[in-house]
């Protein structure tokens, strides 16, 4: 079973446990869960959950009545949230947020396919909540990515991958909305530079493959 499928299964089990705990006769589950209600309406707004029974809350489920809206998890119990889960109105997992720096600040969001595998990951590289990089996956491997490096709201960098290997990086250096130069990487790590000066999609080789360092993947 893929890691992402295990993660999705854990989420489903947690939502199921919460639903069970909200029903009468669920004493064992309810011992680990502390409900919080809105003082004015009496509506359930939060469930604090001690998943391992050590007396320390590590999961917070934000609710609208019996509906789960968001779940925050501090799996290693270091006081920082590691994982944010967002649910649709019909209680399906929509996306999972995480912190790339493991510092409790949410800066990336994973979206899954129907089988639980990763479909794409949206990233806020500036960590300001604004998505400026999107990575696309097939069979758990990144196939391509696009990034807005100058924060103008439009992609200006495109990456393609072959079997998990960076195959090319294209750049829009003229702000015309399409790439005007690109680096093609060989399996041995060498690269050639190609340029599309006219903007007609036709790239011309300007330098033959030479040993080059690949751009650092964020």
N, C-alpha and C positions, 0 to 999 in steps of 0.2 A: 504494500500500500504506500502511495506517495506521501511525503511529508505534508503537503498541502491538504491531502484528503484526510489525514489524521487530524490536522488542525480543524478542518471543517466539521469532522465527526465530533470532536471535543466540544465545539460550539453548539451543535445540535443536542448533545447530551446535557450540556449545561442549561440550555433553554428548557429542555424536558424536565430537568430536575427542579427548576424554578416553578414550572407549571404544577408539578406534583406537590411542591412545598406550599403552594397557595391553596391547596385543597385540604379539607379536614382529614385527619387520620394519618398524616404524613409526619409523625413525631420525629423520626430519625433525621430526616432532611431538614426539618424546621429547627432542630437544635443548632444547626450550622448557619442558619439564615436569620438575619434581623431585618424585619420590614420597617420602612419609614413611610408615614402617610402625610398627606397634605392636611394641615391643621384646619383649614377652612372647609375643604370639600370632602375630606376623609378618603380621598383617592390615593391608592398606592403609587408612590413616586420613586422609591428606591429599595433595593434588596441588597443588604450587605452579607457577603457569603464567605465563610471560612472553609475553603475547599479541602484542606488537609486535616482539619480538626485540631489544629495546634493552638487555638484560641486567638488567632490573629486574622483579621479580615484581609483577604487578598483579592477579592472580586466584588465589584460594585455594578449592579444591574439597574440602569435607569429605566423606569417604567412609566407607562400611562395606563393606570389600572392594571389589567392582566397582560397588557402588551409590552413586550420588551422593545425599547427604543435603541439603547446603546449599552454595551458592557465594557467595563474597563478592568484590566487584569494586571496585578503585580505578582507575577509568577514566582520571582525569586525573593519576594518580600523585603526589598531594599528601600521601600518607601517611594519608588518611582514606577509609574505605569509603564508596562512593557507592550501592551496590546490593547487596541481599541476595536471593538466590533460594532458594526452598524447594521440594523435590521429594518427590513421593509415592513409595510403595514400588515402583510400576510405572514410575518415572522420568518422570512427567509434572510439568510446572511447576505447582505449587499456588498460589503467591503470590510477589510481588516486594516486598521492603521497600525503603524509601528514607528519606532524611533531608530533611525540608522546609527545614531551616535550613542544609543542606549542611555540617554540622559533624562528620559521622561518627557521629552518634547516630540510630539507627533509630527513627522515630516514626510511620510510615505504611506501609500494606501494600495493594498493588493485586492484585485478583483478576480474571481474564480469562474471557470467554465462550469457547465452542468455536472461534469464528473468530478469536480473538486480540484482539478489542476489549475495552475495559475494561467490566467488569460492575459493580464497586463498589470503593471505596477506604475502608479502615478507618483511622482516625486517632487517635493518642493526643495530644490537644491539650495535655495537661499534661506530655507527654514522659516519662511514668513507665512506659510499656509497657502501660498499660491503655487499651483502645479505648473512647473516649467519643463518637466521632462516626463516622457511616457515611454515605458519599455513594454514590448509585446513578446509573448512567450508561446511556444508550441512544444508539448511534451516536456515541460519543465525547463526548456532551454530558451534563452533569449534569441529571438530571430531578427529583431530590429528595434530601433529606438529613435525618438525625435526629441529635440531640445530647443528651447528658446533661451539662448545664452545672453542676449542683450536686453531681455525683459520688455520687448515691445509687443508681446502678445502673439507673436508668430514664430513658428519653428525656423531656425536658421542652421541647424546641425542635424544630420541624419546618419545613423549608424546601421550597418547590416552585419549579421552574424551567420556563420556557416558551421553548424555542429558545435556551437558554443564559442567558436573562434571569431574574433573580430575580422571581418572580411573587407569592409570599406567604411570610410567616414567622408561625408560630403558637407560642404559649407556654403552658405549664402553670404558672401562678403560685400555684396552690392545692394542688399535689402530689396531685391526684386521679387522675393518670394519663392525662388527656385535656386538650387545649388549652382554655383559657377565654378567650383573646383572640388576635387575629391582625391583622396588617397586610397589606392587599392593595395591591400596587404596580401602577400603571398604566404603560403604555409610555412615557409622558412623564416618569416618575420621581415623580409625585405618589402619595399613598397615602391610604387610608382605614382607620380603626380599627373592628374589629368585636369584640363581646364575647358570650360564651356564659355567662351568669351562672348558669343552672340546671344546666348540665352535660348537657343533652339533645341536644347536637349542633347546636342552632339558634343561629346567630350573628346578632346585631342590630347594625346600623351605629350607632356612637355619634359618629363624626365623618366628614364628607364628605372627599373627596380634597383634600389640600393638599400643597404642595411639601414633600418630606421627604428626608432623606439615607437611603440604604439601609444596613442593617447591614453592617459589614465582614465579608467572607467569610474564614474562617480557612483 
